[in-house]
Amino acid sequence: MVARLVVAAPSSGSGKTTVATGLMAAFAAAGLAVSPHKVGPDYIDPGYHALATGRPGRNLDAYLCGPDLVEPLFAHGSAGCDLAVVEGVMGMYDGAAGQGELASTAQVAKLLRAPVVLVVDASSQSRSVAALVHGFASWDPQVRVAGVILNKVGSDRHERLLRDALDESGVPVLGALRRAPQVETPSRHLGLVPVAERQPEAVGSVAALAAQVRDGCDLDALLALARSAPALRGAAWDPVTALGPPPAPGPSSHAGRAEDSPGRAAPLPGGPGRPVVAVAGGAAFTFSYAEHAELLRAAGAEVVTFDPLRDEQLPDGTAGLVVGGGFPEVYAPELSANERLRKSVAGLALSGAPVAAECAGLLYLCRELDGKPMCGVLDARARMSGRLTLGYREAVAVSDSVLAPAGTRMRGHEFHRTVVEPGAGASPAWGLHAPERRVEGFVRGQVHASYLHTHWAAEPGVARRFVERCAP
């Protein structure tokens, strides 16, 4: 049994992150072990969730991982916790474009059989709030909208008007929050500024959120509501189990063969022989799903995090490198100035060690970013652009790589305001099918670099294949 709540809203900008993070922090401060979750592919909000709870922020994405993995991944992340808080995405019924409820907050709430608390921006309405809440509560009878938290309430009189209107809706008001500039979090071109870039300020913001929610919400009623959720139905996801049993021995089972399946195999032996996989972190590379490192460890790797802004060498014994997403465009001068690390990365790639780079990692491997020298692993230039590229993608691997053999189908997500020229190498990484057909990314030797963010829990063999290529 995991007590759980889903925090949803009629639209983006209503205050989901404010309320969800504040609830997490308030309950954690009260002594509960709180498990934080985020619907969708967003990497930034989970950083604030982790700061609020002291546990990894985890994503629940029914598009990237499939609906069948939502509950197992939730159970894995929330194991041993007293309460789980799930922050929704966009408006409650918004999901993957043109695919109905897929990847929406409503779908995840149904998959988890979790009660929903609707956060409503009440700043420009009074009695109409009842019609809004009634519509969201009745649209899909399988979604249990069990409470409302009013956000951006202007005054005591405004709150009374809103509560009076909602008395007739049948959905109880579980909180009312005033406008509070001190809890606002700065944003820029891709959303909120990540925690790693403003740690001291973020700590203060989260503490202020906790105080605001504690003062304005009925925490006892919210906890009772969370405890009304039924028991989960299946087993929790486990990275070792996800990798599956070992393949049958045979003459064609060599780990380095390009035609090997990225499917299921047993973890490599642990101990001193575990290959070191260096994973980029720090303020410039903050985008990573927690399950990726867990799968790498289960596949036999020793995962070591390093900071390309500060560390001048890769970790000792590095046999493979993973550079995920983030904001290298913000730190291009500092990344460029760290010439020793850039040369270390280039040397590792040249040596034939496996390198996997997503989005920000792709930019870092280019010759230059906004005119500043980068690692030069790829014969490409990157620059900021005024155009936002955003959305889910259906992808097929075009070239055999350290992650997957050609023909492997995966789902991914693009989210960037940069351009890489050319957009694909002689051996592209992926063929994308929506919204337009194109190839993108680079496969060069043991390097796989692409804009596409993928979730390895959907295809655990990606981690297996990568670690096998790290073996001496």
C-alpha positions as CSV (number, residue, x, y, z in Angstrom):
1,M,0.0,0.0,0.0
2,V,1.4,3.4,-1.1
3,A,-0.6,6.5,-0.1
4,R,-0.6,8.7,-3.2
5,L,-2.0,11.9,-4.7
6,V,-1.9,13.3,-8.2
7,V,-1.6,17.1,-8.5
8,A,-3.3,18.2,-11.7
9,A,-4.5,21.5,-13.2
10,P,-6.8,22.8,-15.9
11,S,-3.8,24.2,-17.8
12,S,-0.1,24.9,-17.7
13,G,0.8,27.9,-15.5
14,S,-1.9,27.2,-12.9
15,G,0.6,26.3,-10.1
16,K,1.1,22.6,-10.2
17,T,4.8,22.8,-9.5
18,T,4.2,25.3,-6.7
19,V,1.6,23.1,-5.0
20,A,3.3,19.7,-5.7
21,T,6.7,20.8,-4.5
22,G,5.2,22.6,-1.5
23,L,3.3,19.5,-0.5
24,M,6.3,17.3,-0.9
25,A,8.4,19.6,1.3
26,A,5.7,20.1,3.9
27,F,5.1,16.4,4.4
28,A,8.8,15.7,4.4
29,A,9.3,18.3,7.1
30,A,6.6,16.6,9.1
31,G,8.7,13.5,9.2
32,L,7.1,11.5,6.3
33,A,9.2,9.7,3.7
34,V,7.8,11.2,0.5
35,S,8.3,9.8,-3.0
36,P,8.3,12.5,-5.7
37,H,7.1,11.8,-9.2
38,K,6.4,13.9,-12.4
39,V,4.1,13.0,-15.3
40,G,5.8,13.3,-18.7
41,P,9.4,13.8,-19.9
42,D,10.2,16.9,-17.9
43,Y,13.7,16.9,-16.2
44,I,13.6,20.2,-14.4
45,D,10.7,19.9,-12.0
46,P,12.0,16.5,-10.6
47,G,15.1,18.4,-9.5
48,Y,13.0,20.6,-7.2
49,H,11.1,17.5,-6.1
50,A,14.3,15.9,-5.1
51,L,15.4,19.0,-3.1
52,A,12.0,18.9,-1.3
53,T,12.1,15.2,-0.4
54,G,15.7,14.1,-0.3
55,R,14.8,11.3,-2.8
56,P,15.4,11.1,-6.6
57,G,12.6,12.8,-8.6
58,R,11.2,10.2,-11.0
59,N,9.2,10.5,-14.2
60,L,6.1,8.6,-15.2
61,D,5.7,8.7,-19.0
62,A,3.2,6.5,-20.6
63,Y,4.4,7.5,-24.1
64,L,8.1,6.9,-23.6
65,C,7.8,3.7,-21.4
66,G,4.3,2.5,-22.3
67,P,1.2,2.4,-20.0
68,D,2.1,-1.0,-18.6
69,L,5.3,0.3,-17.0
70,V,3.7,3.3,-15.2
71,E,2.6,1.4,-12.1
72,P,5.8,-0.8,-11.8
73,L,8.0,2.3,-12.1
74,F,5.9,4.1,-9.6
75,A,6.1,1.2,-7.2
76,H,9.9,1.0,-7.6
77,G,10.4,4.7,-6.9
78,S,7.9,4.8,-3.9
79,A,9.1,1.6,-2.2
80,G,9.4,2.1,1.5
81,C,7.8,5.6,1.5
82,D,4.8,6.8,3.5
83,L,3.4,9.0,0.7
84,A,3.9,9.6,-3.0
85,V,3.0,12.9,-4.7
86,V,2.7,12.9,-8.5
87,E,2.9,16.3,-10.3
88,G,0.9,16.3,-13.5
89,V,1.8,17.7,-16.9
90,M,0.1,20.6,-18.8
91,G,-3.7,20.5,-18.5
92,M,-5.1,17.3,-16.8
93,Y,-6.4,15.8,-20.1
94,D,-3.6,17.0,-22.3
95,G,-1.2,14.3,-23.6
96,A,0.6,13.2,-26.7
97,A,-0.7,15.2,-29.6
98,G,-3.3,13.5,-31.6
99,Q,-3.3,10.3,-29.5
100,G,-6.2,10.8,-27.1
101,E,-5.4,10.5,-23.4
102,L,-2.0,8.9,-24.0
103,A,0.7,10.3,-21.6
104,S,-1.8,12.7,-20.0
105,T,-2.1,13.3,-16.2
106,A,-5.6,11.8,-16.4
107,Q,-4.3,8.5,-17.9
108,V,-1.5,8.2,-15.2
109,A,-4.0,8.9,-12.4
110,K,-6.2,6.1,-13.8
111,L,-3.3,3.7,-14.1
112,L,-2.3,4.4,-10.5
113,R,-5.9,4.5,-9.3
114,A,-4.9,7.6,-7.4
115,P,-7.1,10.5,-6.2
116,V,-6.5,13.8,-8.0
117,V,-6.2,17.2,-6.4
118,L,-7.0,20.0,-9.0
119,V,-5.0,23.2,-8.7
120,V,-7.0,26.1,-10.0
121,D,-5.6,29.6,-10.8
122,A,-8.3,31.6,-9.3
123,S,-6.8,35.0,-10.0
124,S,-9.4,36.1,-12.5
125,Q,-12.6,34.4,-11.5
126,S,-15.0,33.9,-8.6
127,R,-18.3,31.9,-9.1
128,S,-17.1,30.5,-12.5
129,V,-14.6,28.4,-10.6
130,A,-17.5,26.0,-9.8
131,A,-18.3,25.4,-13.5
132,L,-14.6,24.8,-14.3
133,V,-14.1,22.3,-11.5
134,H,-17.4,20.5,-12.3
135,G,-16.3,20.1,-15.9
136,F,-13.0,18.6,-15.1
137,A,-14.5,16.4,-12.4
138,S,-17.2,15.0,-14.7
139,W,-15.4,14.7,-18.0
140,D,-14.0,11.2,-17.3
141,P,-15.8,9.3,-14.6
142,Q,-12.7,7.1,-14.2
143,V,-10.7,10.0,-13.0
144,R,-11.4,10.7,-9.3
145,V,-11.1,14.5,-8.8
146,A,-11.3,14.4,-5.0
147,G,-10.3,18.0,-4.0
148,V,-9.4,21.5,-5.1
149,I,-6.5,23.8,-4.1
150,L,-7.2,27.4,-5.0
151,N,-4.0,29.2,-6.1
152,K,-3.3,32.9,-6.5
153,V,-6.2,33.9,-4.3
154,G,-6.4,37.7,-4.0
155,S,-7.9,38.3,-0.5
156,D,-10.1,36.9,2.2
157,R,-13.2,38.1,0.4
158,H,-12.1,36.5,-2.8
159,E,-11.5,33.2,-1.0
160,R,-15.0,33.3,0.5
161,L,-16.6,33.8,-2.9
162,L,-14.6,30.9,-4.3
163,R,-15.5,28.6,-1.5
164,D,-19.2,29.5,-1.6
165,A,-19.3,28.7,-5.3
166,L,-17.5,25.4,-4.8
167,D,-19.8,24.3,-2.0
168,E,-22.3,23.4,-4.6
169,S,-19.8,21.4,-6.8
170,G,-19.4,18.5,-4.5
171,V,-15.6,18.8,-4.7
172,P,-14.1,19.9,-1.4
173,V,-11.6,22.8,-1.2
174,L,-8.5,21.4,0.5
175,G,-6.4,24.6,0.3
176,A,-6.2,28.2,-0.7
177,L,-2.9,29.9,-1.5
178,R,-2.3,33.7,-1.8
179,R,-0.1,35.2,-4.4
180,A,3.5,35.0,-3.0
181,P,6.4,36.4,-5.1
182,Q,9.0,34.9,-2.7
183,V,8.1,31.4,-3.9
184,E,8.4,32.2,-7.6
185,T,11.1,30.3,-9.5
186,P,13.0,32.1,-12.3
187,S,12.5,30.7,-15.9
188,R,14.3,31.0,-19.2
189,H,14.1,29.5,-22.7
190,L,13.3,25.9,-21.7
191,G,11.3,26.5,-18.5
192,L,12.4,26.8,-14.8
193,V,16.1,27.3,-14.0
194,P,17.3,23.9,-12.7
195,V,18.1,23.4,-9.0
196,A,21.8,22.7,-9.8
197,E,22.2,26.2,-11.2
198,R,20.7,28.0,-8.1
199,Q,21.1,25.7,-5.2
200,P,21.2,28.2,-2.3
201,E,18.2,30.2,-3.8
202,A,16.3,27.0,-4.6
203,V,16.7,25.8,-1.0
204,G,15.1,29.0,0.2
205,S,12.3,28.8,-2.5
206,V,11.4,25.2,-1.5
207,A,11.3,26.2,2.2
208,A,9.0,29.1,1.4
209,L,6.8,26.7,-0.7
210,A,6.6,24.3,2.3
211,A,5.5,27.2,4.6
212,Q,3.0,28.5,2.2
213,V,1.4,25.1,1.6
214,R,1.5,24.3,5.3
215,D,-0.3,27.5,6.1
216,G,-2.8,27.4,3.3
217,C,-3.7,23.7,2.9
218,D,-5.4,21.1,5.0
219,L,-2.5,18.6,5.2
220,D,-4.4,16.2,7.4
221,A,-7.3,16.0,4.8
222,L,-4.8,15.6,2.0
223,L,-2.9,12.8,3.7
224,A,-6.2,11.0,4.5
225,L,-7.2,11.4,0.8
226,A,-3.8,9.9,-0.3
227,R,-4.3,7.0,2.1
228,S,-7.7,6.2,0.5
229,A,-6.0,5.0,-2.7
230,P,-6.2,1.2,-3.1
231,A,-3.3,-1.2,-3.0
232,L,-1.1,-1.4,-6.1
233,R,-1.8,-4.4,-8.2
234,G,1.6,-5.6,-9.5
235,A,5.2,-6.0,-8.7
236,A,7.6,-3.1,-8.7
237,W,10.0,-2.6,-11.6
238,D,13.5,-3.8,-10.8
239,P,16.5,-3.1,-13.0
240,V,18.1,-6.5,-12.6
241,T,14.9,-8.3,-13.4
242,A,14.3,-5.9,-16.3
243,L,17.6,-7.0,-17.9
244,G,16.4,-10.6,-17.8
245,P,18.1,-14.0,-17.8
246,P,21.4,-14.6,-19.5
247,P,21.4,-15.6,-23.2
248,A,22.1,-19.1,-24.1
249,P,25.9,-19.6,-24.7
250,G,26.9,-20.0,-28.3
251,P,29.5,-19.0,-30.9
252,S,27.6,-15.9,-31.9
253,S,27.2,-14.4,-28.4
254,H,30.2,-12.0,-28.5
255,A,29.2,-8.8,-26.8
256,G,30.7,-6.5,-29.4
257,R,29.0,-7.7,-32.5
258,A,26.8,-5.1,-34.2
259,E,24.0,-7.5,-34.9
260,D,23.6,-8.5,-31.2
261,S,20.1,-7.8,-29.9
262,P,19.7,-5.0,-27.3
263,G,17.3,-7.3,-25.5
264,R,17.6,-9.2,-22.3
265,A,20.8,-10.6,-20.7
266,A,22.1,-11.1,-17.2
267,P,24.2,-8.5,-15.4
268,L,28.0,-8.7,-15.8
269,P,29.8,-9.9,-12.7
270,G,30.4,-7.3,-10.0
271,G,33.6,-6.7,-8.1
272,P,36.9,-5.1,-9.1
273,G,36.3,-5.9,-12.8
274,R,33.2,-3.6,-13.1
275,P,33.8,-1.1,-15.9
276,V,33.6,2.5,-14.9
277,V,30.9,4.5,-16.8
278,A,31.4,8.2,-16.3
279,V,28.1,10.2,-16.3
280,A,28.2,14.0,-16.8
281,G,26.5,16.0,-14.1
282,G,26.8,19.5,-12.5
283,A,25.0,22.6,-13.6
284,A,25.4,22.2,-17.3
285,F,24.2,18.6,-17.5
286,T,21.2,18.2,-15.2
287,F,18.8,16.1,-17.4
288,S,18.9,12.4,-16.5
289,Y,16.4,9.7,-15.6
290,A,17.3,7.9,-12.4
291,E,16.6,4.5,-13.9
292,H,19.4,5.0,-16.4
293,A,22.1,4.8,-13.8
294,E,20.3,2.0,-12.0
295,L,20.2,0.0,-15.3
296,L,23.9,0.6,-15.9
297,R,24.8,-0.6,-12.4
298,A,22.5,-3.7,-12.8
299,A,24.3,-4.4,-16.1
300,G,27.6,-4.5,-14.3
301,A,29.0,-1.0,-14.5
302,E,30.4,1.3,-11.7
303,V,28.7,4.6,-12.4
304,V,30.8,7.7,-11.5
305,T,29.4,11.2,-11.9
306,F,31.7,14.1,-12.9
307,D,31.2,17.8,-13.5
308,P,32.5,19.1,-16.9
309,L,32.5,22.6,-15.5
310,R,34.9,21.7,-12.7
311,D,36.7,18.4,-13.3
312,E,39.7,18.6,-15.6
313,Q,39.9,14.8,-16.2
314,L,37.4,12.0,-16.6
315,P,37.1,9.7,-13.6
316,D,40.0,7.2,-13.2
317,G,39.5,4.1,-15.3
318,T,36.7,5.5,-17.4
319,A,35.7,2.8,-19.9
320,G,32.5,4.5,-21.2
321,L,30.9,7.9,-21.1
322,V,27.3,9.1,-20.9
323,V,26.5,12.8,-21.4
324,G,22.9,13.6,-21.0
325,G,20.8,16.7,-21.4
326,G,21.0,20.1,-19.8
327,F,22.1,23.6,-20.7
328,P,25.6,23.7,-22.1
329,E,24.5,26.8,-24.1
330,V,24.4,28.7,-20.8
331,Y,27.8,27.6,-19.9
332,A,29.6,27.5,-23.3
333,P,32.5,29.8,-22.2
334,E,33.2,27.7,-19.0
335,L,32.9,24.4,-20.8
336,S,35.2,25.7,-23.6
337,A,37.7,27.0,-21.0
338,N,38.1,23.5,-19.6
339,E,40.4,22.4,-22.4
340,R,42.0,19.5,-20.5
341,L,38.6,17.8,-20.0
342,R,37.6,18.5,-23.6
343,K,40.8,16.8,-24.8
344,S,40.2,13.9,-22.3
345,V,36.7,13.3,-23.8
346,A,38.0,13.5,-27.4
347,G,40.8,11.1,-26.5
348,L,38.3,8.6,-24.9
349,A,36.2,8.7,-28.0
350,L,39.2,8.3,-30.3
351,S,40.3,5.2,-28.2
352,G,37.1,3.4,-29.2
353,A,35.4,3.6,-25.8
354,P,31.6,3.8,-26.0
355,V,30.1,7.3,-25.7
356,A,26.4,8.0,-25.5
357,A,25.3,11.6,-25.8
358,E,21.7,13.1,-25.7
359,C,20.8,16.7,-26.6
360,A,23.2,18.7,-24.5
361,G,25.7,15.9,-24.8
362,L,25.4,16.2,-28.6
363,L,26.3,19.9,-28.4
364,Y,29.2,19.2,-26.1
365,L,30.7,16.7,-28.6
366,C,30.5,19.1,-31.5
367,R,33.5,21.2,-32.8
368,E,32.0,24.4,-31.4
369,L,28.9,25.8,-29.6
370,D,28.0,29.4,-30.4
371,G,31.5,29.9,-31.6
372,K,33.2,28.4,-28.5
373,P,35.4,25.3,-29.0
374,M,33.9,22.1,-27.6
375,C,35.2,18.5,-27.7
376,G,35.5,18.1,-31.5
377,V,34.4,14.5,-31.4
378,L,31.8,15.3,-34.1
379,D,32.4,17.3,-37.3
380,A,29.5,19.6,-36.6
381,R,28.7,23.0,-35.2
382,A,26.0,23.9,-32.7
383,R,24.3,27.3,-32.1
384,M,21.4,28.8,-30.3
385,S,18.3,29.3,-32.4
386,G,15.0,31.2,-31.9
387,R,13.0,28.1,-32.7
388,L,11.7,25.7,-30.1
389,T,11.8,22.0,-31.1
390,L,9.5,20.1,-28.8
391,G,7.5,16.9,-28.9
392,Y,7.3,13.2,-28.7
393,R,8.9,11.2,-31.5
394,E,8.6,7.7,-33.0
395,A,12.2,6.6,-33.9
396,V,14.0,3.7,-35.5
397,A,17.7,3.2,-35.2
398,V,19.2,3.8,-38.7
399,S,22.8,2.6,-37.9
400,D,24.2,-0.1,-35.6
401,S,25.5,1.6,-32.5
402,V,26.6,1.1,-28.9
403,L,23.0,1.5,-27.9
404,A,21.1,-0.6,-30.4
405,P,21.3,-2.4,-33.7
406,A,19.8,-0.9,-36.8
407,G,16.1,-1.4,-36.9
408,T,15.5,-1.0,-33.2
409,R,12.3,1.0,-32.6
410,M,12.1,3.4,-29.6
411,R,10.1,6.3,-28.5
412,G,11.8,9.6,-27.6
413,H,11.3,13.3,-26.9
414,E,12.9,16.4,-28.3
415,F,13.2,19.6,-26.3
416,H,15.7,22.3,-27.4
417,R,16.3,25.7,-28.9
418,T,19.6,24.9,-30.5
419,V,20.6,23.7,-34.0
420,V,23.4,21.4,-35.0
421,E,24.8,21.7,-38.5
422,P,24.7,19.3,-40.2
423,G,21.8,17.7,-38.4
424,A,23.0,14.1,-39.1
425,G,26.2,12.4,-39.9
426,A,27.1,9.9,-42.7
427,S,25.7,7.2,-40.3
428,P,22.6,8.8,-38.7
429,A,21.5,7.8,-35.2
430,W,17.7,7.8,-35.7
431,G,15.0,8.0,-38.4
432,L,12.1,10.0,-37.0
433,H,8.6,9.7,-38.3
434,A,6.7,12.6,-36.8
435,P,5.9,15.4,-37.2
436,E,8.0,15.1,-40.4
437,R,10.2,12.3,-41.7
438,R,13.9,13.0,-41.2
439,V,17.1,11.5,-40.0
440,E,19.1,13.0,-37.2
441,G,22.1,12.4,-35.0
442,F,25.5,10.7,-35.4
443,V,26.9,7.2,-35.1
444,R,30.6,7.3,-35.5
445,G,32.6,4.3,-34.3
446,Q,31.5,3.7,-30.7
447,V,29.9,7.2,-30.4
448,H,26.1,7.7,-30.4
449,A,25.0,11.3,-30.3
450,S,21.5,12.6,-30.9
451,Y,19.0,15.2,-29.8
452,L,16.5,12.5,-28.9
453,H,15.9,11.8,-25.2
454,T,14.9,8.2,-24.5
455,H,13.9,6.3,-21.4
456,W,16.0,3.2,-21.1
457,A,13.4,1.4,-18.9
458,A,11.4,1.0,-22.0
459,E,14.3,-1.0,-23.6
460,P,16.7,-2.1,-20.8
461,G,18.9,-3.8,-23.4
462,V,20.3,-0.4,-24.3
463,A,22.1,-0.3,-21.0
464,R,23.2,-3.9,-21.4
465,R,24.7,-3.3,-24.8
466,F,26.5,-0.2,-23.7
467,V,28.1,-1.8,-20.7
468,E,29.1,-4.9,-22.7
469,R,31.0,-2.5,-25.1
470,C,32.8,-1.1,-22.1
471,A,34.3,-4.5,-21.2
472,P,38.0,-4.8,-22.0
